[in-house]
Amino acid sequence: MKRRKLCYSLLKCLFLLSFQQTSAQTIEHNGWLFWSHQQKISERWQFSADVQVRSADKLNYLNTLLIRPGIGYKIADNQTITVGYTYFGTWDKENQHKVYEPENRIFEQFQIENEIQRTEITNRFRYEQRFLNLQNSKAFAQRFRYYVQAQIPLFTNPLFTKGLYLSVQNELFLNAQGKDQVNNHFFDQNRSYAGPGYRFSESLDLEIGYMFRYQIEKEANMRNNILQVVIKTSF
């Protein structure tokens, strides 16, 4: 009963923003492929890396590449602080020509992991310094991100080291500095996600799910319907 209430509450929170209305909006349908890896270096230190490729609308072409390495230190068994770098490159078509806009970021984050009746709960607080390239001009902005995820076992072994689970998550983005360089709003975007996953071992998870992204932009707000494939590895 408690798990059912938890699932209901999370799903309700995740898709609350899906029903917002705006007078000017653009709707796109995209595909994202995401690989996340954690590599243990020592008892306290770890290396992490995320790689993501994203498609343009209706899977027309690949228009985004994200590479995010970081070094983390466990300050407690379930708490990790990480610093790292992000390369974020986009290629958008304008008049049949691709326009390249790179963005470099430095980030600091604090992550807490807990378990509630075998359900794995992750809370992550990330702060980013963004070095933007906008139409041949450079700009600087900072952004705060809050991420919460639950991996809820459905048909698994008793220790949840193998089997089918449900993943639900939400991530909120807020502009802390330089919002006039981004979208002139404190609220930047929100991403809600839900989908089934399968844990092959303690080192490998695979998920396929739906993400709804609501993003504030200067001209027309963006609504993205995203099919996301996630591969998670750890050694």
Biotite code that builds the C-alpha atoms (Angstrom):
import biotite.structure as struc

atoms = struc.array([
    struc.Atom([0.000, 0.000, 0.000], chain_id="A", res_id=1, res_name="MET", atom_name="CA", element="C"),
    struc.Atom([2.805, 2.431, 0.870], chain_id="A", res_id=2, res_name="LYS", atom_name="CA", element="C"),
    struc.Atom([4.568, 1.680, -2.404], chain_id="A", res_id=3, res_name="ARG", atom_name="CA", element="C"),
    struc.Atom([1.365, 2.250, -4.364], chain_id="A", res_id=4, res_name="ARG", atom_name="CA", element="C"),
    struc.Atom([0.862, 5.627, -2.677], chain_id="A", res_id=5, res_name="LYS", atom_name="CA", element="C"),
    struc.Atom([4.484, 6.536, -3.408], chain_id="A", res_id=6, res_name="LEU", atom_name="CA", element="C"),
    struc.Atom([4.108, 5.665, -7.108], chain_id="A", res_id=7, res_name="CYS", atom_name="CA", element="C"),
    struc.Atom([0.898, 7.689, -7.369], chain_id="A", res_id=8, res_name="TYR", atom_name="CA", element="C"),
    struc.Atom([2.414, 10.749, -5.683], chain_id="A", res_id=9, res_name="SER", atom_name="CA", element="C"),
    struc.Atom([5.526, 10.687, -7.849], chain_id="A", res_id=10, res_name="LEU", atom_name="CA", element="C"),
    struc.Atom([3.596, 10.318, -11.094], chain_id="A", res_id=11, res_name="LEU", atom_name="CA", element="C"),
    struc.Atom([1.260, 13.138, -10.081], chain_id="A", res_id=12, res_name="LYS", atom_name="CA", element="C"),
    struc.Atom([4.182, 15.458, -9.396], chain_id="A", res_id=13, res_name="CYS", atom_name="CA", element="C"),
    struc.Atom([6.092, 14.459, -12.512], chain_id="A", res_id=14, res_name="LEU", atom_name="CA", element="C"),
    struc.Atom([3.343, 15.270, -14.980], chain_id="A", res_id=15, res_name="PHE", atom_name="CA", element="C"),
    struc.Atom([1.836, 18.308, -13.261], chain_id="A", res_id=16, res_name="LEU", atom_name="CA", element="C"),
    struc.Atom([3.583, 20.680, -15.644], chain_id="A", res_id=17, res_name="LEU", atom_name="CA", element="C"),
    struc.Atom([2.435, 18.717, -18.697], chain_id="A", res_id=18, res_name="SER", atom_name="CA", element="C"),
    struc.Atom([-0.906, 20.539, -18.603], chain_id="A", res_id=19, res_name="PHE", atom_name="CA", element="C"),
    struc.Atom([0.413, 24.100, -18.546], chain_id="A", res_id=20, res_name="GLN", atom_name="CA", element="C"),
    struc.Atom([-0.917, 26.362, -21.288], chain_id="A", res_id=21, res_name="GLN", atom_name="CA", element="C"),
    struc.Atom([0.939, 29.106, -23.100], chain_id="A", res_id=22, res_name="THR", atom_name="CA", element="C"),
    struc.Atom([-0.122, 31.449, -25.888], chain_id="A", res_id=23, res_name="SER", atom_name="CA", element="C"),
    struc.Atom([2.989, 30.853, -28.016], chain_id="A", res_id=24, res_name="ALA", atom_name="CA", element="C"),
    struc.Atom([4.465, 27.381, -28.147], chain_id="A", res_id=25, res_name="GLN", atom_name="CA", element="C"),
    struc.Atom([6.303, 24.917, -30.352], chain_id="A", res_id=26, res_name="THR", atom_name="CA", element="C"),
    struc.Atom([5.741, 21.170, -30.115], chain_id="A", res_id=27, res_name="ILE", atom_name="CA", element="C"),
    struc.Atom([8.461, 18.711, -31.153], chain_id="A", res_id=28, res_name="GLU", atom_name="CA", element="C"),
    struc.Atom([8.941, 14.940, -31.083], chain_id="A", res_id=29, res_name="HIS", atom_name="CA", element="C"),
    struc.Atom([12.482, 13.789, -30.357], chain_id="A", res_id=30, res_name="ASN", atom_name="CA", element="C"),
    struc.Atom([14.602, 10.775, -29.529], chain_id="A", res_id=31, res_name="GLY", atom_name="CA", element="C"),
    struc.Atom([17.369, 10.742, -26.906], chain_id="A", res_id=32, res_name="TRP", atom_name="CA", element="C"),
    struc.Atom([19.990, 8.055, -26.323], chain_id="A", res_id=33, res_name="LEU", atom_name="CA", element="C"),
    struc.Atom([21.694, 8.386, -22.939], chain_id="A", res_id=34, res_name="PHE", atom_name="CA", element="C"),
    struc.Atom([24.606, 6.444, -21.442], chain_id="A", res_id=35, res_name="TRP", atom_name="CA", element="C"),
    struc.Atom([25.574, 7.034, -17.800], chain_id="A", res_id=36, res_name="SER", atom_name="CA", element="C"),
    struc.Atom([28.596, 5.387, -16.186], chain_id="A", res_id=37, res_name="HIS", atom_name="CA", element="C"),
    struc.Atom([30.183, 5.339, -12.728], chain_id="A", res_id=38, res_name="GLN", atom_name="CA", element="C"),
    struc.Atom([33.657, 3.942, -12.178], chain_id="A", res_id=39, res_name="GLN", atom_name="CA", element="C"),
    struc.Atom([34.927, 3.312, -8.677], chain_id="A", res_id=40, res_name="LYS", atom_name="CA", element="C"),
    struc.Atom([38.499, 4.537, -8.200], chain_id="A", res_id=41, res_name="ILE", atom_name="CA", element="C"),
    struc.Atom([38.931, 3.894, -4.488], chain_id="A", res_id=42, res_name="SER", atom_name="CA", element="C"),
    struc.Atom([36.791, 3.496, -1.388], chain_id="A", res_id=43, res_name="GLU", atom_name="CA", element="C"),
    struc.Atom([35.746, 7.174, -1.526], chain_id="A", res_id=44, res_name="ARG", atom_name="CA", element="C"),
    struc.Atom([36.642, 8.444, -5.002], chain_id="A", res_id=45, res_name="TRP", atom_name="CA", element="C"),
    struc.Atom([34.785, 7.723, -8.236], chain_id="A", res_id=46, res_name="GLN", atom_name="CA", element="C"),
    struc.Atom([34.769, 8.816, -11.874], chain_id="A", res_id=47, res_name="PHE", atom_name="CA", element="C"),
    struc.Atom([31.470, 9.496, -13.646], chain_id="A", res_id=48, res_name="SER", atom_name="CA", element="C"),
    struc.Atom([30.663, 10.094, -17.296], chain_id="A", res_id=49, res_name="ALA", atom_name="CA", element="C"),
    struc.Atom([27.463, 10.850, -19.211], chain_id="A", res_id=50, res_name="ASP", atom_name="CA", element="C"),
    struc.Atom([27.171, 10.755, -23.000], chain_id="A", res_id=51, res_name="VAL", atom_name="CA", element="C"),
    struc.Atom([23.954, 11.728, -24.764], chain_id="A", res_id=52, res_name="GLN", atom_name="CA", element="C"),
    struc.Atom([22.876, 12.179, -28.373], chain_id="A", res_id=53, res_name="VAL", atom_name="CA", element="C"),
    struc.Atom([19.572, 13.829, -29.258], chain_id="A", res_id=54, res_name="ARG", atom_name="CA", element="C"),
    struc.Atom([17.595, 14.066, -32.459], chain_id="A", res_id=55, res_name="SER", atom_name="CA", element="C"),
    struc.Atom([15.918, 17.032, -34.066], chain_id="A", res_id=56, res_name="ALA", atom_name="CA", element="C"),
    struc.Atom([12.128, 17.124, -34.480], chain_id="A", res_id=57, res_name="ASP", atom_name="CA", element="C"),
    struc.Atom([10.589, 13.907, -35.862], chain_id="A", res_id=58, res_name="LYS", atom_name="CA", element="C"),
    struc.Atom([13.995, 12.181, -35.738], chain_id="A", res_id=59, res_name="LEU", atom_name="CA", element="C"),
    struc.Atom([15.108, 14.089, -38.842], chain_id="A", res_id=60, res_name="ASN", atom_name="CA", element="C"),
    struc.Atom([18.793, 14.180, -37.866], chain_id="A", res_id=61, res_name="TYR", atom_name="CA", element="C"),
    struc.Atom([21.072, 14.156, -34.829], chain_id="A", res_id=62, res_name="LEU", atom_name="CA", element="C"),
    struc.Atom([21.432, 17.704, -33.578], chain_id="A", res_id=63, res_name="ASN", atom_name="CA", element="C"),
    struc.Atom([22.875, 17.484, -30.054], chain_id="A", res_id=64, res_name="THR", atom_name="CA", element="C"),
    struc.Atom([25.901, 15.856, -28.455], chain_id="A", res_id=65, res_name="LEU", atom_name="CA", element="C"),
    struc.Atom([26.495, 16.022, -24.690], chain_id="A", res_id=66, res_name="LEU", atom_name="CA", element="C"),
    struc.Atom([29.639, 14.757, -22.937], chain_id="A", res_id=67, res_name="ILE", atom_name="CA", element="C"),
    struc.Atom([29.854, 15.192, -19.149], chain_id="A", res_id=68, res_name="ARG", atom_name="CA", element="C"),
    struc.Atom([32.800, 13.747, -17.165], chain_id="A", res_id=69, res_name="PRO", atom_name="CA", element="C"),
    struc.Atom([33.205, 14.330, -13.436], chain_id="A", res_id=70, res_name="GLY", atom_name="CA", element="C"),
    struc.Atom([35.137, 13.340, -10.317], chain_id="A", res_id=71, res_name="ILE", atom_name="CA", element="C"),
    struc.Atom([33.141, 12.466, -7.207], chain_id="A", res_id=72, res_name="GLY", atom_name="CA", element="C"),
    struc.Atom([33.971, 11.988, -3.533], chain_id="A", res_id=73, res_name="TYR", atom_name="CA", element="C"),
    struc.Atom([31.750, 10.072, -1.106], chain_id="A", res_id=74, res_name="LYS", atom_name="CA", element="C"),
    struc.Atom([31.352, 12.104, 2.057], chain_id="A", res_id=75, res_name="ILE", atom_name="CA", element="C"),
    struc.Atom([29.076, 9.350, 3.406], chain_id="A", res_id=76, res_name="ALA", atom_name="CA", element="C"),
    struc.Atom([27.933, 5.935, 2.188], chain_id="A", res_id=77, res_name="ASP", atom_name="CA", element="C"),
    struc.Atom([24.890, 7.486, 0.471], chain_id="A", res_id=78, res_name="ASN", atom_name="CA", element="C"),
    struc.Atom([26.145, 11.035, -0.214], chain_id="A", res_id=79, res_name="GLN", atom_name="CA", element="C"),
    struc.Atom([28.486, 12.141, -3.007], chain_id="A", res_id=80, res_name="THR", atom_name="CA", element="C"),
    struc.Atom([29.858, 15.503, -4.083], chain_id="A", res_id=81, res_name="ILE", atom_name="CA", element="C"),
    struc.Atom([31.018, 15.843, -7.687], chain_id="A", res_id=82, res_name="THR", atom_name="CA", element="C"),
    struc.Atom([32.727, 18.476, -9.817], chain_id="A", res_id=83, res_name="VAL", atom_name="CA", element="C"),
    struc.Atom([32.991, 18.199, -13.563], chain_id="A", res_id=84, res_name="GLY", atom_name="CA", element="C"),
    struc.Atom([32.839, 19.623, -17.072], chain_id="A", res_id=85, res_name="TYR", atom_name="CA", element="C"),
    struc.Atom([30.129, 19.445, -19.734], chain_id="A", res_id=86, res_name="THR", atom_name="CA", element="C"),
    struc.Atom([30.454, 19.851, -23.485], chain_id="A", res_id=87, res_name="TYR", atom_name="CA", element="C"),
    struc.Atom([27.083, 20.621, -25.072], chain_id="A", res_id=88, res_name="PHE", atom_name="CA", element="C"),
    struc.Atom([27.078, 20.999, -28.850], chain_id="A", res_id=89, res_name="GLY", atom_name="CA", element="C"),
    struc.Atom([24.041, 21.654, -31.044], chain_id="A", res_id=90, res_name="THR", atom_name="CA", element="C"),
    struc.Atom([23.613, 21.701, -34.810], chain_id="A", res_id=91, res_name="TRP", atom_name="CA", element="C"),
    struc.Atom([20.403, 23.386, -36.033], chain_id="A", res_id=92, res_name="ASP", atom_name="CA", element="C"),
    struc.Atom([19.343, 23.721, -39.658], chain_id="A", res_id=93, res_name="LYS", atom_name="CA", element="C"),
    struc.Atom([18.758, 27.261, -40.902], chain_id="A", res_id=94, res_name="GLU", atom_name="CA", element="C"),
    struc.Atom([18.004, 27.672, -44.623], chain_id="A", res_id=95, res_name="ASN", atom_name="CA", element="C"),
    struc.Atom([19.230, 24.115, -45.271], chain_id="A", res_id=96, res_name="GLN", atom_name="CA", element="C"),
    struc.Atom([22.570, 24.885, -43.564], chain_id="A", res_id=97, res_name="HIS", atom_name="CA", element="C"),
    struc.Atom([23.611, 23.525, -40.180], chain_id="A", res_id=98, res_name="LYS", atom_name="CA", element="C"),
    struc.Atom([24.534, 26.146, -37.594], chain_id="A", res_id=99, res_name="VAL", atom_name="CA", element="C"),
    struc.Atom([26.869, 24.960, -34.834], chain_id="A", res_id=100, res_name="TYR", atom_name="CA", element="C"),
    struc.Atom([26.471, 26.412, -31.326], chain_id="A", res_id=101, res_name="GLU", atom_name="CA", element="C"),
    struc.Atom([28.839, 24.980, -28.691], chain_id="A", res_id=102, res_name="PRO", atom_name="CA", element="C"),
    struc.Atom([28.359, 25.462, -24.965], chain_id="A", res_id=103, res_name="GLU", atom_name="CA", element="C"),
    struc.Atom([30.893, 24.686, -22.244], chain_id="A", res_id=104, res_name="ASN", atom_name="CA", element="C"),
    struc.Atom([29.859, 24.177, -18.626], chain_id="A", res_id=105, res_name="ARG", atom_name="CA", element="C"),
    struc.Atom([31.450, 23.614, -15.249], chain_id="A", res_id=106, res_name="ILE", atom_name="CA", element="C"),
    struc.Atom([29.242, 21.983, -12.634], chain_id="A", res_id=107, res_name="PHE", atom_name="CA", element="C"),
    struc.Atom([29.172, 21.135, -8.945], chain_id="A", res_id=108, res_name="GLU", atom_name="CA", element="C"),
    struc.Atom([26.657, 18.717, -7.502], chain_id="A", res_id=109, res_name="GLN", atom_name="CA", element="C"),
    struc.Atom([25.518, 16.984, -4.323], chain_id="A", res_id=110, res_name="PHE", atom_name="CA", element="C"),
    struc.Atom([23.718, 13.641, -4.559], chain_id="A", res_id=111, res_name="GLN", atom_name="CA", element="C"),
    struc.Atom([21.860, 11.664, -1.902], chain_id="A", res_id=112, res_name="ILE", atom_name="CA", element="C"),
    struc.Atom([20.725, 8.044, -2.391], chain_id="A", res_id=113, res_name="GLU", atom_name="CA", element="C"),
    struc.Atom([18.243, 6.270, -0.115], chain_id="A", res_id=114, res_name="ASN", atom_name="CA", element="C"),
    struc.Atom([16.064, 3.163, -0.108], chain_id="A", res_id=115, res_name="GLU", atom_name="CA", element="C"),
    struc.Atom([12.423, 2.873, 0.977], chain_id="A", res_id=116, res_name="ILE", atom_name="CA", element="C"),
    struc.Atom([11.260, -0.755, 0.944], chain_id="A", res_id=117, res_name="GLN", atom_name="CA", element="C"),
    struc.Atom([13.722, -1.629, -1.868], chain_id="A", res_id=118, res_name="ARG", atom_name="CA", element="C"),
    struc.Atom([12.673, 1.459, -3.881], chain_id="A", res_id=119, res_name="THR", atom_name="CA", element="C"),
    struc.Atom([15.821, 3.412, -4.721], chain_id="A", res_id=120, res_name="GLU", atom_name="CA", element="C"),
    struc.Atom([15.409, 7.193, -4.319], chain_id="A", res_id=121, res_name="ILE", atom_name="CA", element="C"),
    struc.Atom([17.990, 9.623, -5.726], chain_id="A", res_id=122, res_name="THR", atom_name="CA", element="C"),
    struc.Atom([18.035, 13.364, -5.004], chain_id="A", res_id=123, res_name="ASN", atom_name="CA", element="C"),
    struc.Atom([20.566, 15.479, -6.892], chain_id="A", res_id=124, res_name="ARG", atom_name="CA", element="C"),
    struc.Atom([21.351, 19.183, -6.587], chain_id="A", res_id=125, res_name="PHE", atom_name="CA", element="C"),
    struc.Atom([23.490, 20.581, -9.422], chain_id="A", res_id=126, res_name="ARG", atom_name="CA", element="C"),
    struc.Atom([24.846, 24.085, -9.999], chain_id="A", res_id=127, res_name="TYR", atom_name="CA", element="C"),
    struc.Atom([26.170, 24.992, -13.466], chain_id="A", res_id=128, res_name="GLU", atom_name="CA", element="C"),
    struc.Atom([28.344, 27.755, -14.863], chain_id="A", res_id=129, res_name="GLN", atom_name="CA", element="C"),
    struc.Atom([27.450, 28.098, -18.534], chain_id="A", res_id=130, res_name="ARG", atom_name="CA", element="C"),
    struc.Atom([29.744, 29.616, -21.179], chain_id="A", res_id=131, res_name="PHE", atom_name="CA", element="C"),
    struc.Atom([27.395, 30.275, -24.097], chain_id="A", res_id=132, res_name="LEU", atom_name="CA", element="C"),
    struc.Atom([27.994, 31.004, -27.775], chain_id="A", res_id=133, res_name="ASN", atom_name="CA", element="C"),
    struc.Atom([24.946, 32.802, -29.153], chain_id="A", res_id=134, res_name="LEU", atom_name="CA", element="C"),
    struc.Atom([24.976, 33.997, -32.765], chain_id="A", res_id=135, res_name="GLN", atom_name="CA", element="C"),
    struc.Atom([28.733, 34.595, -32.740], chain_id="A", res_id=136, res_name="ASN", atom_name="CA", element="C"),
    struc.Atom([28.586, 36.359, -29.355], chain_id="A", res_id=137, res_name="SER", atom_name="CA", element="C"),
    struc.Atom([29.693, 34.962, -26.016], chain_id="A", res_id=138, res_name="LYS", atom_name="CA", element="C"),
    struc.Atom([27.722, 35.082, -22.769], chain_id="A", res_id=139, res_name="ALA", atom_name="CA", element="C"),
    struc.Atom([27.869, 33.706, -19.229], chain_id="A", res_id=140, res_name="PHE", atom_name="CA", element="C"),
    struc.Atom([25.013, 32.335, -17.136], chain_id="A", res_id=141, res_name="ALA", atom_name="CA", element="C"),
    struc.Atom([24.505, 30.132, -14.081], chain_id="A", res_id=142, res_name="GLN", atom_name="CA", element="C"),
    struc.Atom([21.744, 27.605, -13.502], chain_id="A", res_id=143, res_name="ARG", atom_name="CA", element="C"),
    struc.Atom([20.429, 25.472, -10.631], chain_id="A", res_id=144, res_name="PHE", atom_name="CA", element="C"),
    struc.Atom([19.005, 21.989, -11.268], chain_id="A", res_id=145, res_name="ARG", atom_name="CA", element="C"),
    struc.Atom([17.107, 19.743, -8.877], chain_id="A", res_id=146, res_name="TYR", atom_name="CA", element="C"),
    struc.Atom([16.601, 16.092, -9.870], chain_id="A", res_id=147, res_name="TYR", atom_name="CA", element="C"),
    struc.Atom([14.646, 13.365, -8.096], chain_id="A", res_id=148, res_name="VAL", atom_name="CA", element="C"),
    struc.Atom([14.308, 9.779, -9.297], chain_id="A", res_id=149, res_name="GLN", atom_name="CA", element="C"),
    struc.Atom([12.685, 6.614, -7.975], chain_id="A", res_id=150, res_name="ALA", atom_name="CA", element="C"),
    struc.Atom([13.485, 3.112, -9.255], chain_id="A", res_id=151, res_name="GLN", atom_name="CA", element="C"),
    struc.Atom([10.566, 0.972, -8.088], chain_id="A", res_id=152, res_name="ILE", atom_name="CA", element="C"),
    struc.Atom([11.029, -2.831, -8.284], chain_id="A", res_id=153, res_name="PRO", atom_name="CA", element="C"),
    struc.Atom([8.183, -4.689, -10.001], chain_id="A", res_id=154, res_name="LEU", atom_name="CA", element="C"),
    struc.Atom([9.332, -8.250, -10.735], chain_id="A", res_id=155, res_name="PHE", atom_name="CA", element="C"),
    struc.Atom([12.798, -8.653, -9.248], chain_id="A", res_id=156, res_name="THR", atom_name="CA", element="C"),
    struc.Atom([14.786, -10.914, -6.989], chain_id="A", res_id=157, res_name="ASN", atom_name="CA", element="C"),
    struc.Atom([14.638, -10.157, -3.233], chain_id="A", res_id=158, res_name="PRO", atom_name="CA", element="C"),
    struc.Atom([17.784, -7.992, -3.233], chain_id="A", res_id=159, res_name="LEU", atom_name="CA", element="C"),
    struc.Atom([16.778, -6.051, -6.391], chain_id="A", res_id=160, res_name="PHE", atom_name="CA", element="C"),
    struc.Atom([19.999, -7.045, -8.161], chain_id="A", res_id=161, res_name="THR", atom_name="CA", element="C"),
    struc.Atom([18.097, -8.327, -11.211], chain_id="A", res_id=162, res_name="LYS", atom_name="CA", element="C"),
    struc.Atom([14.644, -7.873, -12.708], chain_id="A", res_id=163, res_name="GLY", atom_name="CA", element="C"),
    struc.Atom([12.012, -5.492, -14.014], chain_id="A", res_id=164, res_name="LEU", atom_name="CA", element="C"),
    struc.Atom([11.435, -2.083, -12.419], chain_id="A", res_id=165, res_name="TYR", atom_name="CA", element="C"),
    struc.Atom([9.666, 1.234, -13.030], chain_id="A", res_id=166, res_name="LEU", atom_name="CA", element="C"),
    struc.Atom([11.694, 4.434, -13.231], chain_id="A", res_id=167, res_name="SER", atom_name="CA", element="C"),
    struc.Atom([10.056, 7.819, -12.578], chain_id="A", res_id=168, res_name="VAL", atom_name="CA", element="C"),
    struc.Atom([11.893, 11.111, -12.340], chain_id="A", res_id=169, res_name="GLN", atom_name="CA", element="C"),
    struc.Atom([11.611, 14.861, -12.528], chain_id="A", res_id=170, res_name="ASN", atom_name="CA", element="C"),
    struc.Atom([14.207, 17.591, -13.015], chain_id="A", res_id=171, res_name="GLU", atom_name="CA", element="C"),
    struc.Atom([13.646, 21.313, -12.481], chain_id="A", res_id=172, res_name="LEU", atom_name="CA", element="C"),
    struc.Atom([15.929, 23.977, -14.039], chain_id="A", res_id=173, res_name="PHE", atom_name="CA", element="C"),
    struc.Atom([16.158, 27.537, -12.629], chain_id="A", res_id=174, res_name="LEU", atom_name="CA", element="C"),
    struc.Atom([18.260, 30.417, -13.964], chain_id="A", res_id=175, res_name="ASN", atom_name="CA", element="C"),
    struc.Atom([20.371, 31.847, -11.145], chain_id="A", res_id=176, res_name="ALA", atom_name="CA", element="C"),
    struc.Atom([22.354, 34.401, -13.176], chain_id="A", res_id=177, res_name="GLN", atom_name="CA", element="C"),
    struc.Atom([22.267, 35.755, -16.728], chain_id="A", res_id=178, res_name="GLY", atom_name="CA", element="C"),
    struc.Atom([18.634, 34.946, -17.440], chain_id="A", res_id=179, res_name="LYS", atom_name="CA", element="C"),
    struc.Atom([18.547, 37.834, -19.954], chain_id="A", res_id=180, res_name="ASP", atom_name="CA", element="C"),
    struc.Atom([21.080, 35.831, -21.996], chain_id="A", res_id=181, res_name="GLN", atom_name="CA", element="C"),
    struc.Atom([18.844, 32.741, -21.963], chain_id="A", res_id=182, res_name="VAL", atom_name="CA", element="C"),
    struc.Atom([15.083, 33.373, -21.863], chain_id="A", res_id=183, res_name="ASN", atom_name="CA", element="C"),
    struc.Atom([14.462, 36.369, -19.548], chain_id="A", res_id=184, res_name="ASN", atom_name="CA", element="C"),
    struc.Atom([12.831, 34.072, -16.959], chain_id="A", res_id=185, res_name="HIS", atom_name="CA", element="C"),
    struc.Atom([13.857, 32.621, -13.608], chain_id="A", res_id=186, res_name="PHE", atom_name="CA", element="C"),
    struc.Atom([12.184, 29.335, -14.610], chain_id="A", res_id=187, res_name="PHE", atom_name="CA", element="C"),
    struc.Atom([14.121, 27.675, -17.417], chain_id="A", res_id=188, res_name="ASP", atom_name="CA", element="C"),
    struc.Atom([12.624, 24.224, -17.981], chain_id="A", res_id=189, res_name="GLN", atom_name="CA", element="C"),
    struc.Atom([11.207, 21.062, -16.441], chain_id="A", res_id=190, res_name="ASN", atom_name="CA", element="C"),
    struc.Atom([11.674, 17.437, -17.491], chain_id="A", res_id=191, res_name="ARG", atom_name="CA", element="C"),
    struc.Atom([9.355, 14.621, -16.408], chain_id="A", res_id=192, res_name="SER", atom_name="CA", element="C"),
    struc.Atom([10.081, 10.997, -17.251], chain_id="A", res_id=193, res_name="TYR", atom_name="CA", element="C"),
    struc.Atom([8.566, 7.556, -16.662], chain_id="A", res_id=194, res_name="ALA", atom_name="CA", element="C"),
    struc.Atom([9.313, 4.168, -18.158], chain_id="A", res_id=195, res_name="GLY", atom_name="CA", element="C"),
    struc.Atom([10.131, 0.514, -17.503], chain_id="A", res_id=196, res_name="PRO", atom_name="CA", element="C"),
    struc.Atom([13.658, -0.682, -16.934], chain_id="A", res_id=197, res_name="GLY", atom_name="CA", element="C"),
    struc.Atom([15.432, -3.983, -16.579], chain_id="A", res_id=198, res_name="TYR", atom_name="CA", element="C"),
    struc.Atom([18.343, -4.611, -14.232], chain_id="A", res_id=199, res_name="ARG", atom_name="CA", element="C"),
    struc.Atom([20.585, -7.266, -15.765], chain_id="A", res_id=200, res_name="PHE", atom_name="CA", element="C"),
    struc.Atom([23.039, -7.114, -12.853], chain_id="A", res_id=201, res_name="SER", atom_name="CA", element="C"),
    struc.Atom([24.298, -4.676, -10.241], chain_id="A", res_id=202, res_name="GLU", atom_name="CA", element="C"),
    struc.Atom([26.447, -3.187, -13.019], chain_id="A", res_id=203, res_name="SER", atom_name="CA", element="C"),
    struc.Atom([23.912, -2.779, -15.852], chain_id="A", res_id=204, res_name="LEU", atom_name="CA", element="C"),
    struc.Atom([20.444, -1.195, -16.161], chain_id="A", res_id=205, res_name="ASP", atom_name="CA", element="C"),
    struc.Atom([18.490, -0.567, -19.370], chain_id="A", res_id=206, res_name="LEU", atom_name="CA", element="C"),
    struc.Atom([15.465, 1.754, -19.584], chain_id="A", res_id=207, res_name="GLU", atom_name="CA", element="C"),
    struc.Atom([13.083, 2.855, -22.344], chain_id="A", res_id=208, res_name="ILE", atom_name="CA", element="C"),
    struc.Atom([10.570, 5.550, -21.454], chain_id="A", res_id=209, res_name="GLY", atom_name="CA", element="C"),
    struc.Atom([8.735, 8.768, -22.234], chain_id="A", res_id=210, res_name="TYR", atom_name="CA", element="C"),
    struc.Atom([10.002, 12.203, -21.261], chain_id="A", res_id=211, res_name="MET", atom_name="CA", element="C"),
    struc.Atom([8.040, 15.444, -21.409], chain_id="A", res_id=212, res_name="PHE", atom_name="CA", element="C"),
    struc.Atom([10.182, 18.587, -21.491], chain_id="A", res_id=213, res_name="ARG", atom_name="CA", element="C"),
    struc.Atom([8.647, 22.031, -21.031], chain_id="A", res_id=214, res_name="TYR", atom_name="CA", element="C"),
    struc.Atom([11.147, 24.786, -21.826], chain_id="A", res_id=215, res_name="GLN", atom_name="CA", element="C"),
    struc.Atom([10.781, 28.578, -21.674], chain_id="A", res_id=216, res_name="ILE", atom_name="CA", element="C"),
    struc.Atom([12.280, 30.378, -24.658], chain_id="A", res_id=217, res_name="GLU", atom_name="CA", element="C"),
    struc.Atom([12.379, 34.031, -25.693], chain_id="A", res_id=218, res_name="LYS", atom_name="CA", element="C"),
    struc.Atom([10.102, 33.701, -28.727], chain_id="A", res_id=219, res_name="GLU", atom_name="CA", element="C"),
    struc.Atom([7.980, 30.554, -28.292], chain_id="A", res_id=220, res_name="ALA", atom_name="CA", element="C"),
    struc.Atom([7.981, 28.104, -25.417], chain_id="A", res_id=221, res_name="ASN", atom_name="CA", element="C"),
    struc.Atom([8.960, 24.548, -26.305], chain_id="A", res_id=222, res_name="MET", atom_name="CA", element="C"),
    struc.Atom([7.124, 21.306, -25.567], chain_id="A", res_id=223, res_name="ARG", atom_name="CA", element="C"),
    struc.Atom([9.108, 18.161, -26.351], chain_id="A", res_id=224, res_name="ASN", atom_name="CA", element="C"),
    struc.Atom([7.687, 14.634, -26.467], chain_id="A", res_id=225, res_name="ASN", atom_name="CA", element="C"),
    struc.Atom([10.782, 12.463, -26.131], chain_id="A", res_id=226, res_name="ILE", atom_name="CA", element="C"),
    struc.Atom([11.409, 8.745, -26.474], chain_id="A", res_id=227, res_name="LEU", atom_name="CA", element="C"),
    struc.Atom([14.455, 8.114, -24.303], chain_id="A", res_id=228, res_name="GLN", atom_name="CA", element="C"),
    struc.Atom([16.682, 5.048, -24.139], chain_id="A", res_id=229, res_name="VAL", atom_name="CA", element="C"),
    struc.Atom([18.939, 4.950, -21.059], chain_id="A", res_id=230, res_name="VAL", atom_name="CA", element="C"),
    struc.Atom([21.924, 2.667, -20.435], chain_id="A", res_id=231, res_name="ILE", atom_name="CA", element="C"),
    struc.Atom([23.437, 2.748, -16.927], chain_id="A", res_id=232, res_name="LYS", atom_name="CA", element="C"),
    struc.Atom([26.707, 1.008, -16.089], chain_id="A", res_id=233, res_name="THR", atom_name="CA", element="C"),
    struc.Atom([28.847, 0.930, -12.960], chain_id="A", res_id=234, res_name="SER", atom_name="CA", element="C"),
    struc.Atom([32.037, -0.907, -12.062], chain_id="A", res_id=235, res_name="PHE", atom_name="CA", element="C"),
])
